[in-house]
Amino acid sequence: MHLKKQFIYVLKLIPALLKEENWTAKEEEIVGRHFKKLQELLKKGKLILAGKTDGLDEKTFGIVIFEADSEEEARKIMNSDPAVAEGIMKAELSPYRVALMRESV
């Protein structure tokens, strides 16, 4: 049996978007597509968890924990995230392994 590998990518907004007044309808639309992409990964059974910290400052970040067959596939998933592809968020990919997780959230 082939076990899928787990990965995490950590997302950080570009510095200009840490000020709420710099957000436009364009950024809101990109974030909407970012969320839709994560929902698609969930439906495909690839997404394990996604979320973000509260607030909007230099400490704000999001995480996406998911499964992929290879690092190449994981990188493709991360780079196709609209927030990353369109440059409003920077992302860093790492191999990951969920050790413990409660059954229901």
N, C-alpha and C positions, 0 to 999 in steps of 0.2 A: 504494500500500500504506500502510495506517494503522499507524504505529508506536505502541505503547503507551507511556505515560509511566511513568517510574519515580519512586518515592517512598520515603522512609524515615520511620519514626516511632521516636523514642527514648522508652523507658519507664523511669520511675523509681518505685520504691515510695513510698507515702506514708510520712512520717517515723515514725509509730507502728509500722510493720512492719519497721523497721530493727533492731528487737530481737526476736530469735528467740522469746522467751517470750510475745510478743504475738500470735503466729500461732495460729489455732484451726483446727479442721476446716473451717470455712466458707472461710477464705482458701485453704487447700489445695485445696478443691473448685473454687474460682474459678480458681486457677492451672491445675488440670487441664482445665477447660473452655477456658481461654486457649490451652493447648497444642493441644487438639483443634481449635480454630478455625484455628490456624496450619497444622495438618496438612491441614485442608480446603482452605485457600488453596494449599497445595503441590499437592494432587491436582488442583485446578482450573487449575494452571499459572500462578497469579498470584504466588506467593511465590518470591522469588529466594534469600533468606537470612534466617534468624532465629537469635538467640543472646543470651547474656548474659555479663557479666563474672562472675568467681568472687567469692565473698565475699558479705557482707551488711552493708554500711555505706553511708554517704552518697555514696560514689563508685560504688556498684553501679548498673548500668544494663543495659537490654536494647535490642536493635535489631531492627526488622523492615523488610526491604527487599523491595519488591513492585512489581508493575505494576498500573496502573489506566488507564481511558480518560480520566479527568479528575481534577482536584483534588477535586471534589465526591464522586466515587466513592471516592477515596483516603480522604477524611475520614470517609465512611460506614463504610468497612472498619475504620479505626482506632477510631472511636467504638463499633463493634459488638463489638470485642474485649472479652470478658467482664471482663478485668482493668481495663480503662478504664471500661466501662459500669457496673461495680459499685463503682468508686471505690477500688480498692486500689493502682492505679498511675495516675500522671499521664503523659500522652503529648504529644509535640510532633511535628507533621508538617512535613516539608520536601520540596520537589522534590529528586530525586537522580538521578545518572547513574552507573552502574557503568562505570568506565573500563577496568579489567583484571580478569580473573577466571580462575583456573586451571580446567581442564576437570573434574578430579575432586578431591574433597576426601578 
